[in-house]
Amino acid sequence: MNAHAFINFVLDPEVGKAIAATIQYATGNGKAREISDEKYKTNPAIFPPPEVIAKCEPSLYLGEEATKVRDEMWTRIQAA
């Protein structure tokens, strides 16, 4: 019962707005985003413009072996 009350609390648009403003992270709560300050909604660090998104590369899970190879490569890069 408390879990449901907490979820309902967090999903309240005003609460979602406050959480997003505090952590400076994009909210999945559409109503919270609608009522957020313009400064939050136009922050390119939170909502990158399309030209930045176009340069991004998604990270896909390619299985355990590929993850090991990627981790090893990243460790070598950091150690260089």
C-alpha positions in Angstrom: 0.0 0.0 0.0 2.8 2.4 0.8 4.5 1.6 -2.5 1.4 2.6 -4.4 1.1 5.8 -2.4 4.8 6.6 -3.2 4.3 5.9 -6.9 1.2 8.1 -7.0 3.2 10.8 -5.2 6.1 10.7 -7.6 3.8 10.7 -10.6 2.1 13.9 -9.5 3.0 16.6 -12.0 4.1 19.1 -9.4 6.3 16.6 -7.7 7.7 15.4 -11.0 8.5 18.9 -11.9 10.3 19.4 -8.6 12.3 16.2 -9.0 13.3 17.0 -12.6 14.4 20.5 -11.6 16.4 19.2 -8.7 18.3 16.4 -10.5 18.5 18.3 -13.8 17.5 15.2 -15.8 14.8 14.7 -18.4 11.5 13.7 -17.0 9.3 11.0 -18.6 6.3 12.6 -17.0 4.8 14.6 -19.8 2.6 16.7 -17.6 5.5 17.6 -15.3 7.5 18.7 -18.3 4.6 20.8 -19.6 4.4 22.8 -16.4 8.2 23.1 -15.9 10.0 26.4 -16.2 11.2 27.4 -19.7 14.8 27.4 -18.5 14.4 23.7 -17.8 12.6 22.8 -21.0 15.2 24.6 -23.2 18.3 23.4 -21.3 20.5 21.7 -24.0 22.3 19.6 -21.4 18.9 18.0 -20.6 17.3 18.1 -24.0 20.1 18.1 -26.6 19.2 19.8 -29.9 18.6 17.5 -33.0 22.1 18.3 -34.4 23.7 16.9 -31.3 21.4 13.8 -31.2 22.3 13.1 -34.8 26.0 12.8 -33.8 25.2 10.3 -30.9 25.7 6.6 -31.1 23.2 4.3 -29.3 24.6 1.7 -27.0 23.1 -1.6 -27.7 23.5 -4.8 -25.6 25.3 -7.2 -27.9 25.7 -10.0 -25.5 28.1 -10.9 -22.8 31.2 -11.5 -25.0 30.8 -8.2 -26.8 30.4 -6.5 -23.4 33.7 -8.0 -22.3 35.5 -6.8 -25.4 34.0 -3.3 -25.0 35.0 -3.2 -21.4 38.6 -4.3 -22.2 38.9 -1.7 -25.0 37.6 1.0 -22.6 40.0 0.0 -19.9 42.9 0.2 -22.4 41.8 3.6 -23.5 41.6 4.9 -19.9 45.0 3.4 -19.1 46.7 5.0 -22.1 
